[in-house]
Amino acid sequence: MAYIEFDKTKLINLEFMLDREIVRANRGGAFACQTIIGCNTHRQHGLFVAPQNQLDNHKHLLLSTIQETVTENNHDFNLGIQRYKDGNYYPKGHKYVRYFSTDPHPLLVYRVGGVMLQKEMIMNSKAQQLLVKYTLIEANSDVKLQIKPFLAFRNKHHLTKKNEYVNTNFKNIENGAQFQMYQVYTPLKIQFSKETQYVHNPDWYFDVEYYKDIQHGFDGLEDLFVPGSFHLEIEKGESIVMSVSIEDINTSNLVEQFDLEVNSRIPRTSFINNLRNSSQQFIQKNGDDVEILAGYPWFNRLGRDTFMSIPGLLLVNGEYKTAWQIFHTMLKEMKNGLFPAIGKNQNANYDSADTSLWFIWALQQYVLFTKENDDVWENYGEAIKSIFANYKKGINGIKVDENGLVFTYLHNKALSWMSSSINGAPVNPRYGYAVEINALWFNALGFALDMAYEFGDKDFISEWNSTFVNLRAEFKKIFWNKEKGYLCDTFFQGEKDWRVRPNMLLAASLPHSPLSSKIRHLILEKTKCELLTPRGIRTLTPNDKEYRGFYTGNALEREKAYHNGSVFPWLSAHYVEAYLNIHGVSGLSVAKKIYKDMEVLVKEQGIGTISEVFDGDPPHSSGGAMSYAVNVAEIQRMYFLIQKFEEKSKEL
């Protein structure tokens, strides 16, 4: 029995299948992301999406989907499914699905007439290649398989329409055909592990509908180009592997290659193993650069998310070298003590007050895991000091005040992680002193001084030690209120924002905390009473008039809800960390309960991974990107923290 599996009692429900998505990716940047039935509901869904570096820094969707037809006794059974304008589905191959699982890779079983066909999919870990394996499990007579590719050749964020510029020709290659809709693209090669007949019959399929894009207020109609179809005979017990690639490949060993890829994967036999597998899919390599993709299917690299994800994606799994490479990659784009919040190179945007502080936190975590203090200070000490120097003199709306706290203000810009905006204006500006930014600042300064003392940096100590000594009292003066029993979220122009948000958690969870254990305990109690859910932690208390309990509707409605009630799983790791630091091993039962509640997440929207965001109101349905790096990372780090305290309990 597989850890994640659905039988026909679940799969008979089309809505159930359309609400569940899978992604498979490699470190070269290629990925496949679809619903489990193969019906695309977003424009970013596609069976083969890959970088086209000769064009830009974006991923391009080359192959949207495929449709298989099984022929037995002169009867055709179309296994594909596509949604067209006004919600019309054709064909309706979902009715033939009998079984789905993901251990160790996506697997579908179809039953048509006397035929049982198994379909498996895996991404080549070392090449830009998708492998799809068909196995005929049962058959009462001869069976033929027809495969029809639907091509897009576009930026994954765009849509294509029928046009006169498309190259409708093809090129015969070994056991397959090559297609190149536009000259600027790398040719797409579709090949098989056995001889196949390709029938060229170029045609357009109009008004394919991505209904979830339409629900979000975007255009969701696309025309897809079908150049022709591949025809093969398949015998009972036989396996045929299809390769989709932009590289030259050898078709003679495709079956063996598929099996090797399967055997190289971590078995998806548990919650933590699913998270470990998912972690691998966010790491992207491009030459000497290594980056973390923020999520699938639409995110690119985000600076803040990169540093927040390094400990949970990499350090807990022993990938110290990869973490080091990512630090080096990001350091190339550091300017005036700041890292890009979004974009890179000429498209980089540096509007963030906390990304640099998360960089220091990630280095701090690296030291905790590796004990390589000297390497960190030698390689990144100057970068760390540059951050403090620039924050002190003032940069891009960020300034260290006379009281030692960080004050942020940039007109019409949100510089914190709560950065959602409408028509260019922030939903939650959070100007002035923001509680989590100053918690991160206190922690960063504490860590930097620890390193400076260890390595004898007298100048840095002389400049910053007195600030740090006074910072604890200044933090408490601005943010704490004894009568209320929790921290304000921001302080700006004499006004304190007392809306209950999770940002105060960081003041309780980080290694260097400005708060006493008593105050940290009160913060946890407030969080538990108003923000904690089985899916994570709300971004705003339900008691607030601005609270929005559902992350639904068009883009405007979702932006309003994103940081005003929606739930983020990653915040739970900071709750657990603070709880264990206060209660020690006696807090393990609470921590384990929170972790256990998260297990269902890998069986909901993003199968085998964790989605971006969840509704604040029960039943806390998922939304946003189907796979989100920070959530996957921090739930793994939560598991690591629990394991660490369990080891301590054995020593007692």
C-alpha positions as CSV (number, residue, x, y, z in Angstrom):
1,M,0.0,0.0,0.0
2,A,1.5,3.4,-1.1
3,Y,1.7,6.2,1.4
4,I,-0.3,8.5,-1.0
5,E,-2.8,6.7,-3.2
6,F,-6.4,7.2,-4.4
7,D,-8.7,4.5,-5.7
8,K,-11.7,4.7,-8.0
9,T,-14.0,5.7,-5.2
10,K,-12.1,9.0,-5.0
11,L,-11.1,9.2,-8.7
12,I,-14.7,9.0,-9.9
13,N,-15.0,12.6,-8.8
14,L,-13.6,14.9,-11.4
15,E,-13.4,17.9,-9.1
16,F,-11.3,15.8,-6.7
17,M,-8.8,15.2,-9.4
18,L,-8.7,18.7,-10.7
19,D,-8.0,20.1,-7.2
20,R,-4.9,17.9,-6.8
21,E,-1.7,18.7,-8.6
22,I,1.7,17.1,-9.0
23,V,5.1,18.6,-9.9
24,R,8.3,16.9,-10.9
25,A,11.4,18.9,-11.5
26,N,15.2,18.7,-11.9
27,R,18.0,21.0,-10.9
28,G,18.5,22.1,-14.5
29,G,15.2,24.0,-14.2
30,A,12.9,21.8,-16.2
31,F,9.6,20.7,-14.7
32,A,6.2,19.1,-15.3
33,C,3.2,20.3,-13.4
34,Q,-0.4,19.2,-14.0
35,T,-3.4,18.0,-12.1
36,I,-3.2,14.3,-11.3
37,I,-5.5,13.5,-14.3
38,G,-3.4,15.7,-16.7
39,C,-6.1,18.3,-17.3
40,N,-4.5,21.8,-17.0
41,T,-6.3,24.4,-14.9
42,H,-3.7,27.1,-14.9
43,R,-1.7,28.6,-17.8
44,Q,1.5,27.6,-15.9
45,H,0.5,23.9,-16.0
46,G,2.4,21.9,-18.5
47,L,3.9,18.6,-19.2
48,F,7.3,19.9,-20.2
49,V,8.5,23.4,-19.0
50,A,12.2,24.3,-19.4
51,P,14.5,27.3,-19.5
52,Q,15.3,28.9,-22.8
53,N,18.4,30.9,-21.8
54,Q,18.9,32.2,-25.3
55,L,15.6,34.1,-24.9
56,D,15.4,35.3,-21.2
57,N,15.6,34.2,-17.6
58,H,12.1,32.7,-17.6
59,K,10.8,29.1,-18.0
60,H,9.0,28.3,-21.2
61,L,6.1,25.9,-21.6
62,L,6.9,23.7,-24.7
63,L,4.6,20.8,-24.3
64,S,1.2,21.6,-22.7
65,T,-0.2,18.0,-22.5
66,I,-0.6,14.8,-24.3
67,Q,-3.6,12.7,-25.1
68,E,-3.4,8.9,-25.4
69,T,-5.9,6.7,-27.3
70,V,-6.0,3.0,-26.7
71,T,-7.4,0.9,-29.6
72,E,-8.7,-2.7,-28.9
73,N,-10.8,-4.7,-31.2
74,N,-11.2,-1.6,-33.5
75,H,-12.7,0.3,-30.6
76,D,-10.9,3.6,-29.6
77,F,-10.8,4.7,-26.0
78,N,-9.4,8.3,-25.5
79,L,-7.7,8.5,-22.1
80,G,-7.0,12.3,-22.3
81,I,-9.1,15.1,-20.9
82,Q,-9.1,18.8,-21.8
83,R,-11.4,21.6,-20.7
84,Y,-12.6,24.0,-23.4
85,K,-14.5,27.3,-23.4
86,D,-17.7,27.4,-21.2
87,G,-16.6,24.4,-19.2
88,N,-16.9,21.7,-21.9
89,Y,-14.7,18.7,-21.3
90,Y,-13.4,16.7,-24.2
91,P,-12.4,13.9,-24.3
92,K,-13.4,12.5,-20.9
93,G,-10.7,10.0,-20.2
94,H,-11.0,10.6,-16.5
95,K,-13.8,8.0,-16.4
96,Y,-11.3,5.3,-17.2
97,V,-9.0,6.0,-14.3
98,R,-8.9,3.4,-11.5
99,Y,-5.9,4.1,-9.4
100,F,-3.3,6.8,-8.6
101,S,-0.2,6.9,-6.4
102,T,3.0,8.8,-6.0
103,D,5.4,6.2,-4.5
104,P,8.0,6.8,-5.7
105,H,6.6,8.7,-8.7
106,P,3.2,9.6,-10.2
107,L,1.4,6.5,-11.4
108,L,-2.0,6.2,-13.1
109,V,-3.9,3.0,-13.9
110,Y,-6.6,3.1,-16.7
111,R,-9.2,0.4,-17.3
112,V,-10.8,0.4,-20.8
113,G,-12.6,-2.7,-22.1
114,G,-10.3,-5.6,-21.5
115,V,-7.3,-3.4,-21.3
116,M,-5.5,-2.2,-18.1
117,L,-2.8,0.3,-18.9
118,Q,-0.4,1.8,-16.4
119,K,1.2,5.2,-16.9
120,E,4.2,6.5,-14.9
121,M,6.2,9.7,-15.1
122,I,9.6,10.9,-13.9
123,M,11.9,13.8,-14.6
124,N,15.5,13.0,-15.5
125,S,17.6,14.3,-12.7
126,K,20.6,15.1,-14.8
127,A,19.2,16.2,-18.2
128,Q,16.3,18.3,-19.6
129,Q,14.2,15.3,-20.2
130,L,10.8,14.0,-19.1
131,L,10.2,10.2,-19.2
132,V,6.7,8.7,-19.4
133,K,6.4,4.9,-19.1
134,Y,3.4,2.9,-20.4
135,T,3.0,-0.7,-19.3
136,L,0.2,-2.9,-20.6
137,I,-0.9,-4.9,-17.6
138,E,-3.9,-6.7,-19.1
139,A,-5.2,-7.2,-22.6
140,N,-7.5,-9.8,-24.3
141,S,-6.4,-8.9,-27.8
142,D,-4.0,-6.8,-29.8
143,V,-3.6,-3.2,-28.5
144,K,-2.5,-0.1,-30.2
145,L,-1.5,3.2,-28.5
146,Q,-1.8,6.6,-30.1
147,I,-0.2,9.7,-28.5
148,K,-1.0,13.2,-29.5
149,P,1.2,16.1,-28.3
150,F,-0.3,19.6,-27.6
151,L,2.4,22.2,-28.1
152,A,2.5,25.8,-26.8
153,F,6.1,27.1,-27.1
154,R,5.6,30.2,-24.9
155,N,6.7,31.9,-21.7
156,K,4.9,30.0,-18.9
157,H,3.1,33.2,-17.8
158,H,1.7,33.9,-21.3
159,L,-0.9,32.4,-23.6
160,T,-0.7,31.5,-27.2
161,K,-3.1,31.9,-30.0
162,K,-3.3,30.6,-33.6
163,N,-0.8,32.6,-35.7
164,E,0.8,32.5,-39.1
165,Y,4.3,32.5,-37.7
166,V,4.3,28.9,-36.5
167,N,6.6,26.4,-38.1
168,T,4.2,23.5,-38.9
169,N,7.0,21.2,-40.2
170,F,8.7,18.4,-38.3
171,K,11.9,16.5,-38.5
172,N,12.2,12.7,-38.3
173,I,14.6,11.5,-35.6
174,E,15.4,8.2,-34.0
175,N,12.1,6.6,-32.9
176,G,10.3,9.9,-33.0
177,A,10.0,13.4,-34.3
178,Q,11.3,16.9,-33.6
179,F,9.3,20.1,-33.4
180,Q,10.2,23.8,-33.4
181,M,7.2,26.1,-33.5
182,Y,9.4,29.2,-33.6
183,Q,13.0,29.6,-34.7
184,V,14.2,31.2,-31.5
185,Y,13.3,28.1,-29.5
186,T,15.3,25.0,-28.8
187,P,13.7,22.1,-30.8
188,L,11.5,19.7,-28.8
189,K,12.2,16.0,-29.3
190,I,9.6,13.3,-28.6
191,Q,11.0,9.8,-28.9
192,F,10.2,6.3,-27.8
193,S,12.0,3.2,-26.6
194,K,10.8,1.3,-29.7
195,E,10.0,2.0,-33.3
196,T,7.0,4.2,-33.8
197,Q,5.0,5.6,-36.7
198,Y,4.5,9.4,-36.7
199,V,1.6,10.7,-38.7
200,H,1.9,14.4,-39.5
201,N,-1.4,16.2,-39.4
202,P,-0.9,19.8,-38.2
203,D,-3.9,21.4,-36.6
204,W,-5.0,23.9,-34.0
205,Y,-7.2,23.2,-31.0
206,F,-9.0,26.4,-30.0
207,D,-10.2,27.9,-26.7
208,V,-8.6,25.5,-24.3
209,E,-9.8,26.9,-20.9
210,Y,-7.8,27.3,-17.8
211,Y,-10.7,27.9,-15.5
212,K,-8.7,28.7,-12.3
213,D,-7.0,31.6,-14.1
214,I,-10.5,32.9,-15.1
215,Q,-11.7,32.5,-11.4
216,H,-8.7,34.7,-10.4
217,G,-9.7,37.4,-12.9
218,F,-7.2,36.6,-15.7
219,D,-7.6,35.6,-19.3
220,G,-7.8,31.8,-19.5
221,L,-8.4,30.8,-23.1
222,E,-5.6,29.4,-25.3
223,D,-5.1,27.8,-28.7
224,L,-2.7,24.8,-28.8
225,F,-0.9,23.4,-31.8
226,V,-1.1,19.7,-32.5
227,P,1.5,18.7,-35.2
228,G,0.3,15.1,-35.5
229,S,0.3,11.8,-33.6
230,F,2.5,8.8,-32.7
231,H,1.3,5.3,-33.2
232,L,2.7,2.2,-31.5
233,E,1.7,-1.4,-30.9
234,I,2.1,-2.6,-27.3
235,E,1.9,-6.2,-26.0
236,K,0.7,-7.5,-22.7
237,G,3.4,-7.1,-20.1
238,E,5.4,-4.8,-22.3
239,S,6.7,-1.4,-21.2
240,I,7.3,1.5,-23.6
241,V,9.0,4.7,-22.5
242,M,8.4,8.1,-24.2
243,S,11.1,10.7,-23.9
244,V,10.3,14.5,-24.1
245,S,13.5,16.5,-24.3
246,I,15.4,19.4,-25.7
247,E,18.7,17.4,-25.7
248,D,20.0,14.6,-27.9
249,I,19.2,11.2,-26.3
250,N,19.8,7.5,-26.9
251,T,16.5,5.7,-27.3
252,S,18.0,2.2,-26.9
253,N,18.2,2.3,-23.1
254,L,15.1,4.4,-22.2
255,V,13.4,1.6,-20.2
256,E,16.6,1.0,-18.2
257,Q,17.1,4.8,-17.8
258,F,13.6,5.1,-16.4
259,D,14.2,2.4,-13.8
260,L,17.5,3.9,-12.8
261,E,15.8,7.3,-12.2
262,V,13.2,5.6,-10.0
263,N,15.7,3.7,-8.0
264,S,17.7,6.9,-7.3
265,R,14.8,8.6,-5.6
266,I,14.0,8.7,-1.9
267,P,11.0,6.4,-1.4
268,R,7.9,8.5,-0.7
269,T,6.8,6.2,2.1
270,S,6.3,8.8,4.8
271,F,5.5,12.4,5.5
272,I,9.1,13.4,6.0
273,N,10.3,11.5,2.9
274,N,7.7,13.3,0.8
275,L,9.1,16.6,2.1
276,R,12.7,15.5,1.4
277,N,11.8,14.6,-2.1
278,S,9.9,17.9,-2.5
279,S,12.9,19.8,-1.3
280,Q,15.0,18.6,-4.2
281,Q,12.7,20.2,-6.7
282,F,13.3,23.8,-5.6
283,I,17.0,23.7,-6.2
284,Q,18.0,25.1,-9.6
285,K,21.5,25.2,-11.2
286,N,22.5,27.5,-14.0
287,G,26.2,27.3,-14.7
288,D,28.0,28.2,-11.5
289,D,24.9,29.7,-10.0
290,V,22.7,27.8,-7.7
291,E,19.3,29.2,-6.6
292,I,16.1,28.3,-4.8
293,L,12.9,28.5,-6.7
294,A,10.2,29.9,-4.4
295,G,7.4,27.7,-5.6
296,Y,5.5,25.9,-8.4
297,P,4.2,26.5,-10.9
298,W,4.5,30.3,-11.2
299,F,7.2,31.5,-8.8
300,N,10.8,32.4,-9.7
301,R,13.6,33.1,-7.2
302,L,12.7,35.4,-4.3
303,G,15.5,36.7,-2.1
304,R,13.7,36.5,1.3
305,D,12.3,33.1,0.5
306,T,15.7,31.8,-0.5
307,F,17.3,32.6,2.9
308,M,14.3,31.5,4.8
309,S,14.4,28.1,3.0
310,I,18.1,27.2,3.2
311,P,18.0,25.6,6.7
312,G,15.0,23.5,6.1
313,L,15.6,22.5,2.5
314,L,19.3,22.0,2.7
315,L,21.0,22.1,6.1
316,V,18.6,19.5,7.8
317,N,19.4,17.2,4.9
318,G,23.2,17.7,5.1
319,E,23.5,19.6,1.8
320,Y,26.0,22.1,3.2
321,K,27.8,22.5,-0.1
322,T,24.7,23.4,-2.0
323,A,23.8,25.9,0.7
324,W,27.3,27.5,0.4
325,Q,26.8,27.7,-3.4
326,I,23.5,29.6,-2.9
327,F,25.1,32.0,-0.5
328,H,27.8,32.7,-3.1
329,T,25.3,33.1,-5.9
330,M,23.2,35.6,-3.9
331,L,26.2,37.5,-2.7
332,K,27.0,38.4,-6.4
333,E,23.9,40.6,-6.4
334,M,24.3,42.3,-3.0
335,K,24.3,46.1,-3.3
336,N,24.7,48.5,-0.5
337,G,23.9,45.9,2.1
338,L,20.8,44.7,0.3
339,F,19.8,41.6,-1.6
340,P,17.2,41.5,-4.4
341,A,13.7,40.8,-3.0
342,I,12.6,39.7,-6.4
343,G,14.2,39.5,-9.9
344,K,17.9,39.5,-10.6
345,N,20.5,41.3,-12.6
346,Q,19.1,44.3,-14.4
347,N,15.5,43.3,-13.3
348,A,16.4,43.1,-9.6
349,N,14.2,44.9,-7.1
350,Y,15.7,45.7,-3.7
351,D,12.6,46.9,-1.8
352,S,12.9,44.7,1.3
353,A,14.0,45.6,4.8
354,D,14.3,42.0,6.1
355,T,15.9,40.0,3.3
356,S,19.4,40.9,4.4
357,L,18.5,40.0,8.0
358,W,17.2,36.6,6.9
359,F,20.6,36.2,5.1
360,I,22.3,36.6,8.5
361,W,19.8,34.2,10.1
362,A,20.6,31.6,7.4
363,L,24.3,32.0,8.0
364,Q,23.7,31.6,11.7
365,Q,21.8,28.4,11.1
366,Y,24.7,27.2,8.9
367,V,27.1,27.7,11.8
368,L,24.7,25.8,14.1
369,F,24.7,22.9,11.8
370,T,28.3,22.8,10.6
371,K,30.3,24.5,13.4
372,E,32.3,26.2,10.5
373,N,32.4,29.5,12.3
374,D,35.7,30.5,10.8
375,D,34.7,29.8,7.2
376,V,31.5,31.9,7.6
377,W,33.3,34.9,9.1
378,E,36.1,34.7,6.6
379,N,33.8,34.5,3.6
380,Y,30.8,36.5,4.7
381,G,32.1,38.7,7.5
382,E,32.5,41.7,5.3
383,A,29.0,41.2,3.8
384,I,27.5,41.1,7.3
385,K,29.3,44.2,8.3
386,S,28.2,45.9,5.1
387,I,24.6,45.2,6.1
388,F,25.0,46.9,9.5
389,A,26.9,49.9,8.0
390,N,24.2,50.5,5.4
391,Y,21.3,50.1,7.8
392,K,23.1,52.6,10.1
393,K,23.6,55.3,7.5
394,G,20.2,54.7,5.8
395,I,19.4,52.9,2.6
396,N,16.2,52.5,0.5
397,G,13.8,53.5,3.3
398,I,15.7,51.6,6.0
399,K,17.4,53.4,8.9
400,V,18.7,52.6,12.3
401,D,17.3,55.1,14.7
402,E,19.1,56.7,17.7
403,N,17.4,54.1,19.9
404,G,19.1,51.3,17.9
405,L,15.9,50.0,16.4
406,V,15.3,49.8,12.6
407,F,12.8,52.3,11.2
408,T,11.4,51.7,7.7
409,Y,9.5,54.0,5.4
410,L,9.4,54.0,1.6
411,H,6.4,55.8,0.2
412,N,3.8,53.3,-1.2
413,K,6.1,50.4,-0.6
414,A,5.8,47.4,1.7
415,L,9.3,46.5,2.9
416,S,8.3,43.6,5.1
417,W,7.3,40.1,4.2
418,M,3.6,41.2,4.3
419,S,4.1,42.8,0.9
420,S,0.8,42.2,-1.0
421,S,-0.3,45.2,-3.0
422,I,-3.3,46.5,-5.0
423,N,-2.8,48.9,-7.9
424,G,0.8,49.5,-6.7
425,A,-0.2,50.4,-3.1
426,P,0.6,48.1,-0.2
427,V,-2.4,46.4,1.5
428,N,-0.5,46.4,4.8
429,P,2.2,49.2,4.6
430,R,3.5,48.5,8.2
431,Y,5.6,51.7,8.2
432,G,7.8,52.6,11.1
433,Y,9.1,50.1,13.6
434,A,7.9,46.6,12.5
435,V,8.2,44.0,15.2
436,E,9.6,41.0,13.2
437,I,12.1,43.3,11.4
438,N,13.5,44.4,14.7
439,A,13.4,40.9,16.1
440,L,15.5,39.8,13.1
441,W,17.7,42.9,13.6
442,F,18.3,42.1,17.3
443,N,19.2,38.5,16.4
444,A,21.4,39.5,13.5
445,L,23.4,41.9,15.7
446,G,23.7,39.3,18.5
447,F,25.1,36.7,16.0
448,A,27.5,39.2,14.4
449,L,28.8,40.3,17.8
450,D,29.3,36.6,18.8
451,M,31.4,36.1,15.7
452,A,33.2,39.4,16.1
453,Y,34.2,38.4,19.7
454,E,35.3,35.0,18.6
455,F,37.5,36.3,15.8
456,G,38.7,39.5,17.6
457,D,37.1,42.2,15.4
458,K,37.5,45.0,17.8
459,D,36.3,47.7,15.5
460,F,32.9,46.1,15.0
461,I,32.6,45.4,18.7
462,S,33.4,49.0,19.5
463,E,30.8,50.3,17.1
464,W,27.9,48.0,17.9
465,N,28.2,46.5,21.3
466,S,26.7,49.4,23.3
467,T,23.8,49.5,20.8
468,F,23.1,45.8,21.4
469,V,23.3,46.1,25.2
470,N,20.6,48.9,25.1
471,L,18.5,47.3,22.4
472,R,16.7,44.8,24.6
473,A,15.2,47.6,26.7
474,E,14.4,49.8,23.6
475,F,12.6,46.9,22.0
476,K,10.5,46.3,25.0
477,K,9.7,50.0,25.4
478,I,8.4,50.2,21.8
479,F,6.6,46.9,21.4
480,W,5.6,45.4,24.8
481,N,2.4,46.2,26.8
482,K,2.0,44.5,30.1
483,E,-1.7,45.0,30.3
484,K,-2.3,43.6,26.8
485,G,0.1,40.8,27.3
486,Y,1.6,40.8,23.8
487,L,3.6,42.8,21.3
488,C,2.3,45.5,19.0
489,D,2.8,44.8,15.3
490,T,4.2,48.3,14.3
491,F,4.8,51.7,15.8
492,F,4.5,54.7,13.4
493,Q,4.0,58.4,14.0
494,G,3.1,57.9,17.6
495,E,0.5,55.2,16.9
496,K,0.9,51.5,17.9
497,D,-0.9,48.9,15.8
498,W,-2.2,46.3,18.3
499,R,-3.8,44.0,15.8
500,V,-2.9,40.5,16.7
501,R,-0.5,39.2,14.0
502,P,2.1,36.4,14.0
503,N,5.0,38.7,13.4
504,M,5.7,38.9,17.1
505,L,6.5,35.2,17.1
506,L,10.0,35.9,15.7
507,A,10.8,37.8,18.8
508,A,10.2,34.6,20.7
509,S,11.7,32.0,18.4
510,L,15.0,33.4,17.1
511,P,18.3,32.3,18.8
512,H,18.9,35.8,20.1
513,S,15.6,37.1,21.6
514,P,15.1,40.5,23.2
515,L,12.4,39.1,25.5
516,S,12.3,37.3,28.8
517,S,11.0,33.7,28.9
518,K,7.8,35.0,30.6
519,I,7.0,37.4,27.8
520,R,7.8,34.8,25.2
521,H,5.4,32.4,26.9
522,L,2.6,35.1,26.8
523,I,3.2,35.6,23.1
524,L,2.8,31.9,22.5
525,E,-0.4,31.9,24.5
526,K,-1.8,34.8,22.5
527,T,-0.8,33.1,19.3
528,K,-2.4,29.8,20.4
529,C,-5.7,31.5,21.3
530,E,-6.2,33.6,18.2
531,L,-3.9,32.5,15.4
532,L,-2.9,28.8,15.6
533,T,-4.7,26.4,13.3
534,P,-4.1,22.8,12.2
535,R,-2.7,24.1,8.9
536,G,-0.4,26.8,10.3
537,I,-0.8,30.3,11.7
538,R,-3.1,33.0,10.7
539,T,-1.8,36.3,9.5
540,L,-4.5,38.2,11.4
541,T,-6.8,37.4,14.3
542,P,-10.4,36.6,13.4
543,N,-11.4,39.2,16.0
544,D,-10.2,42.0,13.7
545,K,-12.6,43.8,11.4
546,E,-10.1,43.5,8.5
547,Y,-9.9,39.7,8.9
548,R,-10.7,37.7,5.8
549,G,-11.2,34.0,6.4
550,F,-11.1,32.8,2.8
551,Y,-8.3,33.1,0.2
552,T,-10.7,33.1,-2.7
553,G,-12.0,35.3,-5.6
554,N,-10.2,37.4,-8.1
555,A,-6.7,38.8,-7.7
556,L,-7.9,41.9,-5.8
557,E,-9.9,39.8,-3.3
558,R,-7.0,37.4,-2.7
559,E,-4.5,40.2,-2.2
560,K,-6.7,41.6,0.5
561,A,-6.9,38.2,2.2
562,Y,-3.3,37.1,1.7
563,H,-1.9,38.7,4.9
564,N,-5.2,39.5,6.6
565,G,-6.2,36.1,7.9
566,S,-4.8,33.5,5.5
567,V,-2.7,30.8,7.1
568,F,1.0,30.0,6.4
569,P,2.4,26.7,7.6
570,W,6.0,28.0,7.8
571,L,5.1,30.2,10.8
572,S,4.3,27.0,12.8
573,A,8.0,26.1,12.8
574,H,8.8,29.4,14.7
575,Y,5.9,28.6,17.1
576,V,7.3,25.1,17.8
577,E,10.9,26.5,18.1
578,A,9.9,29.0,20.7
579,Y,7.7,26.5,22.5
580,L,10.5,23.9,22.8
581,N,13.1,26.6,23.8
582,I,10.8,27.6,26.7
583,H,9.4,24.2,27.8
584,G,12.2,21.9,26.8
585,V,11.5,18.2,26.4
586,S,8.2,18.7,28.3
587,G,6.9,20.6,25.2
588,L,7.5,17.7,22.9
589,S,3.9,16.4,23.0
590,V,2.6,19.8,21.8
591,A,5.3,20.1,19.1
592,K,4.5,16.6,17.8
593,K,0.8,17.3,17.7
594,I,1.4,20.4,15.5
595,Y,3.7,18.4,13.2
596,K,1.3,15.6,13.0
597,D,-1.5,18.0,12.0
598,M,0.6,19.0,9.0
599,E,0.8,15.5,7.5
600,V,-2.5,15.9,5.7
601,L,-1.1,18.8,3.6
602,V,0.9,16.5,1.3
603,K,-2.4,14.8,0.3
604,E,-4.4,17.9,-0.6
605,Q,-3.7,20.5,-3.3
606,G,0.0,19.8,-3.9
607,I,0.4,16.0,-3.8
608,G,3.6,15.1,-2.0
609,T,4.4,18.7,-1.2
610,I,2.9,21.7,0.7
611,S,0.9,24.5,-0.9
612,E,1.5,28.2,-0.4
613,V,-1.4,29.3,1.7
614,F,-4.6,28.2,3.5
615,D,-7.9,29.7,4.4
616,G,-8.1,31.2,7.9
617,D,-11.5,29.7,8.5
618,P,-12.2,26.0,8.7
619,P,-11.8,23.6,6.9
620,H,-8.7,25.7,6.0
621,S,-8.7,24.8,2.3
622,S,-5.4,25.3,0.4
623,G,-4.7,28.0,-2.2
624,G,-2.0,29.8,-4.1
625,A,0.9,27.9,-5.5
626,M,0.7,24.1,-5.3
627,S,4.2,23.8,-3.9
628,Y,5.9,26.4,-1.8
629,A,9.5,26.2,-0.7
630,V,9.4,28.1,2.6
631,N,6.5,25.9,3.8
632,V,8.3,22.6,2.8
633,A,11.5,23.9,4.4
634,E,10.2,25.0,7.7
635,I,8.1,21.9,8.3
636,Q,11.2,19.9,7.8
637,R,13.1,22.1,10.2
638,M,10.3,21.6,12.7
639,Y,10.8,17.9,12.3
640,F,14.5,18.4,12.9
641,L,13.9,20.5,16.1
642,I,11.5,17.8,17.4
643,Q,14.2,15.1,16.8
644,K,16.8,17.2,18.5
645,F,14.7,17.6,21.6
646,E,13.8,13.9,21.6
647,E,17.5,13.1,21.7
648,K,17.8,15.4,24.7
649,S,15.0,13.6,26.4
650,K,16.8,10.3,26.0
651,E,19.8,11.8,27.9
652,L,17.7,12.7,30.9
